[in-house]
Structure formats: C-alpha cells, structure tokens
Amino acid sequence: MGIERTLTIIKPDAVEAGHVGDIIKIFEANQFKIVAARLVSLTKKEAEGFYAVHRGKGFFESLTHFMSSGRALVMVLEGESAVARLREVMGATNPADAAPGTLRKLYAANIERNAVHGSDAPETAAFEIAYFFPGIELV
C-alpha cells in the first residue's frame, strides 16, 4: 500500500487518566512516525464540525459533548499502510470486542470513552488532518 498519513486523537478520557505516554510508546513500537502533534481543548462547535459525518445519529450529542469535555492530543502519524494498521492497533470501537493488547482493550472504559480515534480511510484522513492542521505544510 505504501507510506500513508493518518490522524489519531488521544481522547479526553485517556489524557485525563495519564495514558498519553503509554499510547505514544505503542504507536512508536508499531513503526508509526509522529509527523505533527497538537494539544487541543475542543469547543462543542469544533467537535461538531469534526464529527459532522455523524450528525443526526443517536450518539452525536454525547460524542461531541465528551470530545469537548477536556484536553485531547491530536497527532498525524505516518507509516506503511498507516490507516489500516492504526485501526488494528486501536482495536474495535467497543473495548469489550477489542483484541487483547490493542489500545482500546488496554485503555478504554466503554464504546464512547474509548481512548483513541483514528481515521477510517485515506480520504477521511486527508479531511481530518486538514481540519486540525489547516494551512500547515507537514514535512
């Protein structure tokens, strides 16, 4: 597949619990290169913009409330088949279904407070990276 970039977010629950360093170690152990990083405190409006694809779904309100509830670390990761590999490293959205050793199995509390976000496709990654790093040339 080649070298790709993807967006990940260490969500407010994992930041608050002090898991940032452990999660970054797992990214690096899986051969992801951190290309950019930014600590953010999303407003409700920013969270709604980011998750606009989910507007109208039953979980939209609680998701955007949660994502604007505290600090989150947004990162661009680069690596071979980064989008798909990150999805594997993260594990299933519901931590109860996540494989042992995945980030969500290790650090998530439930399906909403699931520690990390990762782009689900290269096209999504392009949108998400531009959302958090607008007008910035990432080298």
C-alpha positions, 0 to 999 in steps of 0.5 A: 500500500505504501507510506500513508498519513493518518490522524489519531486523537488521544481522547479526553478520557485517556489524557485525563487518566495519564495514558498519553505516554503509554499510547505514544510508546505503542504507536512508536513500537508499531513503526508509526512516525509522529509527523505533527502533534497538537494539544487541543481543548475542543469547543462543542462547535469544533467537535461538531464540525469534526464529527459532522459525518455523524450528525443526526445519529443517536450518539452525536450529542454525547460524542461531541459533548465528551470530545469537548469535555477536556484536553485531547492530543491530536497527532498525524502519524505516518507509516506503511499502510498507516490507516489500516494498521492504526485501526488494528492497533486501536482495536474495535470501537467497543473495548469489550470486542477489542483484541487483547493488547490493542489500545482500546482493550488496554485503555478504554472504559466503554464504546464512547470513552474509548481512548483513541480515534483514528481515521477510517480511510485515506480520504477521511484522513486527508479531511481530518488532518486538514481540519486540525492542521489547516494551512500547515505544510507537514514535512 
